[in-house]
Amino acid sequence: MDTKKKQSVIPIYAVGLVWLSRAISGHLSSFGGIISTIVLSAVAFGVLKIFFPDKVEQTDGADKSAPNVAKPEEKKQPEPKQDSTPKPEEKKQSEPSTGNPELDAILKQGAEAVSKIQALNDEIPDFKLSAQIKQIEILTEKIFAYVKEHPQDMGQIRQFLNYYLPTTIKLLEQYVVLQNQGMRVGNIDEGMTKIENMLEQNRQLRAKREAEKKDMGMLAICAGEGLAGIFKDLCVDKVIEGGQTMNPTAGDIASAAQKINARDIFIFPNNKNIILAAEQAKDLVENRTIHVIPTKNVPQGFAAALQFNPEVSVEENKVNMIHELDNVKAGQVTYAVRDTSLNGFSISKGDVIGLDDKKILAKSQNIPDTVLKLLNKMKEDSHEMITLYYGEGVSEEDAAALAAQVGEKYPDCDVDFHFGGQPVYYYIISLE
């Protein structure tokens, strides 16, 4: 007997009901209201998926919905002594048709929509919003996967396909345009506030579900209230404190991992000095498999966490996370604690210095000048995004002013800033 997954259609209906109720209540009258509705739809789908999970049915090995179609392996045996591996373009062209032209058109439209959402998400620097859009991508893929498996339900997603999905894409396009123009309007600010509120509700929901067993979880190490909050918004299960001046032991990491009720756990050390302790923690954790993603800094940790997809395998997640590390460069701006000479710099106690993960690259008497000098040494033509995470001793006003300076110097880049709250470092800088 074979098994076959049957997905519940109730979460899909819920998405439509969310949009309908929000429209009736007037929440779709503003840009921010629609953006928050998109996020709420993703949350509603995820919650209902808990209560209406996929069902596993036993079959006799044949696809009763298509009795005249043989399985690929039964239909044609591969010819011996020939290289049957298709080239990438050939593989794409040989995607099997469902035999239903209407269904093929719907699936093609869905794939194009997902690709468009992914491209737009790449242009949005806000981690919170980007993480939620990632969930929308996953949600959309689930909906079309369901329709592919249940073609008799094609009619149920017409409104989603013809209205909700194009509307979502259009709104994201508008958001990117406004973002690139540096515009901040009331509706967007209102919408972001609503999104943050829903994210908080989502965090509370995750806390209630911690006792439930799941396949994969994530653990991050960092210092700073703001940085920890960003990791939590990226669905990281546990964040433990650690950094340049206070590194957790292997026992500390193992203890935190043990509290995550998941079979496989990804750990983001976010510091080259913590990677070894994370590796050692593998042998101290029971009934769980630890996968250390060798993140050397917090920006790499954020990039890795953004790649997490609960719908794919552990190995695929691991490959995607590690691959993304090469796309991120990070710098730190701090102060000298003593007089010294390093890397060709004569440094006095109290100087503001800029470093990458290997060495000192800049110094000055003030923070903004050091940041600009550091960026001048680190930025490459391929970098499209610069993010500043300001520490506990830096005001939001100063961070905003510095971000404006950076934006003027690098008009070809999207520049953003976030509260990190990290000690020791005035700024942690991410270049992507």
N, C-alpha and C positions, 0 to 999 in steps of 0.2 A: 504493500500500500504506500502511496506517495502522500505527501502533505502539501497543502496549498493555503496560502494566506488570503483571507478575505477581509478587506479593510472596511471599517464602519463609515457610513456616509453621514452620520450625525454631526461630526465635527465640521464637515463641509457646509451642511445646512446652517450650522451655528454662525459661520462667517457671514452668510447672507443675512441672517437675522440681526447680527451686530450692525451691519451697514444700514439695514432698514430702520432699526430702532434709533440709531444715531441721526438718520435723516429726519425722522418724525420729530425728534426732540430738538432739531435745529443745529446740531453739532457739525453738520457738513456745510454750514454757511461761511466758514472761515478756513483759510489754509491750514492753520494750526489744528483746527478741529478735525480735519480730514486726515492729517498726518497722525494724530493721536488715535483715530479710528483704525488706521492701518495697523498700528502697534497693538491695539486692543484685539483686533481680529486674530493676530498671530498668537496672542496670549490665550484667547478663548479656544482656539484650535488645539493648542498644547494641553490645556487643562482638560478639555473634553476627551482628548486622546487617552488620558489616564483612565477615565471612567468607561470609555467605549473603545477598548484596544482592538487591534487586529485579531481576528479569529483564525485558528488553524484548523482546517478541515482535512479529513482523510479522503483520498481519491483512489480509484482503481488504476491510476497511472496514465489514464487517457484524458484529454481535454474535451469534456462533454459539450462545451459550448461551441467547439469547432471540430466535429467528428471527422471531417474529410481532410483535415490538415495534419500531416504526419510531423512528428518531432524532427528537428533538423538532423539529429544524429541517426534517426531511423530512415530518413528520406534518402540520404546520399552518403556513402562511405568515402572518406578521403582517398584520393589516388596515391598509391605508393610511389616513393622515390621522386616526389615533386615538392617544391617549396610552396606550400599552400598558404603561408602567412601573408596576409594582404598588406600592402603599403598603407600608410595612414590615410591618404586620400581615397584609396580603394575601399578601406574599411568603412569610412564614412558614407561612401556611395552605396555600399552593400547592406546598409541597415535594412532589415527585412520589413516589408510592407505588412500591415495587418490584414490586407485583403479588403479593407473597407476604406474607400477614398475619403469619405467624410471624416472618419476617425483619424486617418493619416494627416489630413489637413489640420485638425484640431491639435494633434500632438506636435506637429511642426510649429504651429502658432505658439503653443506653450513653451517649446524649447527656445524659440526666438525671444519670447517675453522674459524668460529666466535669464538668458544671456544679456538682455538689455538691463535688467535690474542689477545684475552683477557688475556691469560696466559702470552704471550710475553709482552704485555703492562704493566702487573704487575711488570715486571723486569726492566722497563725503568724509571729511577728517574726524568728525565727532564720533568718538568711540561708542557712546551709548546708542546713538541713532544707528550707526553702522551695524552694531550687533543685532539690533532689532530687525533691520532690513535683511540681514543674513537669515534670520528666522523666517521672514517672508519668502525668501528664495526657497528655503526648505519646504515651507508650507505649499507653495505653488507647485514644486516638483512632486509632492505627495498627491496633490489633487489630480494632476495629469497621469501619474502612475496608477491611481485608482481608476480613472476613466479608461486607460489602456487595458486594465484587467477586467473592467466591467463596462464594455461599450454600450450596453443597453441603457446606461445612465448618462449618456452624452447630453441629453436634453437638460439635465439638472445643473450643468455648469455653464449654460449659455450666457446667463447674466453675468456670471463671474468672468467669463472669457471676453464678452463683448463690452462690458462696462467697468466692473471693478478692477480688473487687471490693467486695461488701458488707462483708467483713471489714476491708479497707483503709479504707473510709469510716468504719466504726465506730471503728476505732483512732484515726483522725485526730480524730474527734469527741471521744473520750475524752482525747486529748492536749490539745485546745483547752480542754476543761473543767478539766483539771488545771492547765493554764497560767493560766487565768483565776482559779483559786482560789489561785494562788501556791504550789502544792504541788511539792515536789521529793522524789521517792521513789527508792529505790535502783535499781529496774528502769529508770526513765527515764534516770537518770544513766549506767547501764551501757549502755543502748541508744544514747545520744548518743555515748559513747566508741567503740562499735562503728561507728557511722555515720562518725565522724571518721576512723577507721582505713580504712574503705572509701573515703572521699573521697580519702585519701592514695594508696591504690592506684589510684584512678581518675585522679588527677593523673599518676602514673607511667605509666599506660597512655597518657594523652594525650601525654606527652612522647615516647613511642615512635612515636606516630602523626604527629608533627609533619611528617615528611617526606612524608606523604601529601597529595595535593592535595584541597582541599575547596572548597565553594562560598563559604562565609562565615566570617569570623573577627572577633575583637574585640581591641582594644588599649586599655588604660587608663593614665592618668597619675596618680600619687599619691605621697605620701611617708608611709612608716610600714609596718613589717613586717606588722602586723595587718591594715591596710587592704588591702595587696597580697594577703595570704592570702585575704581575703574575695572579692576580685575573681577570684582563681584558682579558688576554690570555685564561683563563678558561671560557670565555663567560659570566662573571658577568657584568650585565648591568650598575650598578652604584657602585662607591667606594667613601665613604666619610671618612674624616680623623677623627681618634679617637684612643685612646690607653691609656696607663697607666697614662699619665699626662694630657690628654685632652680628656674627654669623651663627645660625643655629647648628646644633650638632646632628649627627646622623640619627640619634635617638629622638631628637625633637621633631625631625622631619618624618620619621617612621610613626611616631605617636599621632601626628596630625593626619597622615595618610590613613592610619587605621580607623579614624573617625569618619572617613568617607566610605559609604556603603556601596562600593562599586567593585566590579571584578577587575578592571584595568584602570590604572590611575596615571595620568600624565603629570609630571612635576616640572615646573619652570623655576630653576634656581635663580636666574636673573643676576647672577654674579659669578665670575669665573672661579672665585675662591670657594663657592658653595657647591659647585658641580660634583666634586669628589664626595662630599658628605651625602649628597642626594643619591649617588651611586651606591654608597655604603648602606643607605637606608633600605635598599632592596632586600637584603638578607634579614632585616629586622621586622618586616611586615608579614603578617600571616593572612592567608586566604585572599591575597590580592597580588596582582602583578604590577610592578612599578616600571614606568617608562620615563626615563629622564630625557627631556628635551634640553640640549645644552645651551640655554639662553644665557648670554654673558651680561645682559643688562635688561632693565625694565622695558624699554621699547621693543626689544626682541620678544619679551614675554607677551606683550600685548599683541604683537603680530602673530605669534604662535597660537594664542588663545582664540583669535579671530578666525583661524582656520578650522577650529573644531567643528565637526559635523557628526551628530549622534547617529545619523543614518548610514554612515559608511563604516568600514571595518577599522579595527585598532591600527593595523599596519598602514592603511591608507591615510588615516589621520596623522600618524607619526611621520610618514613621508612628506605630507603637505606641510606640517608644522616645521620640520627641519629645513625643507626647501625654502620656506619663507624667510628664514633667518638671514640669508644672503642678501635679501632686499632691504635690509634695515641697517643703518649706521647710527651710532649713538655717541653723544658727548656729554661731559659733565663739567659744570663750573663750580669751583669751590675756592677755598682760601688756603694759603700756605701757613703751616704751623711752625715753621722754622726757616732760618736762612739756609740756602742750599744752592747748588749748581747742578742742573739736570737738563739733558737734551739741548745743550747750547744756551740755556737760559740762566741768567744770574737772578735768583729769586730771593726776595726778602720776606721775612715773617709778615703776614698780613696781606701780601699781594693776592690779587684775584687771578686764579689760574684756570685754564681750560684744558681738558684732557679727553682723549678717546679711551678705548679699552687697553691701550698699550703705553702711551706716553703723553707728556705735556706738549701741547701744540700752541698755546697762547698764554700771555700774561698781560696784566694791566693793573692800574690803580683803581679801576671801577668795574662794576659788573657788566653794564651794557657793552662797553668797549671790548671786554674779554669775550663776550658772547659773539659779537660780530667778527672778531679776529678768528675765533674758533671755527665759526661757520665758513669763513673764507678758506680755511685749510681743509675742511672736511667735505664741503659741498661739491658734488659732481654734476655734470650736465644731465645725467639720468634721473636725478632726484626731482620729484614733483611735489613733495609735501614736507613741510617743516613744522614740527610740533614742539612747543616749549612747555615743560612741566615745572612750575615754580614751587620752590620749597617753603618751609615754615617761616623763614625770615623775610620773605618777599611779599609785598602787598599785591592785590589784584590790579590796582591802578598802575603800578610799576610794570607788571607783567604785560598788561594791555599796551602800554606805551612802547615797550621793547618789541612786542609782536608787530606793532605798526612800523617800527624802524626796520625790522627784518623784512616785512612785506614790501617796503619801499626799495630796499636793496635787492630783493629777489622777486621781482614782479611776475616771474614765470612760475612761481611756486605758490601753492596754497599754504598759508601760514595760520596756525591755530595755537591756542594756549589753554592749559588746564591746571587746576590746583592739584599739586602732587603732595604737598605737605611733608616732603622728605627732609630729614635732618642733614646737616653737613653740606649738602649741595644746594647752591642757590637755584640752579637750573639743571634739569636733565633734558637733553635735546635729542629729538628723533628726526632722522632724515630718511625718507622713503621714496 
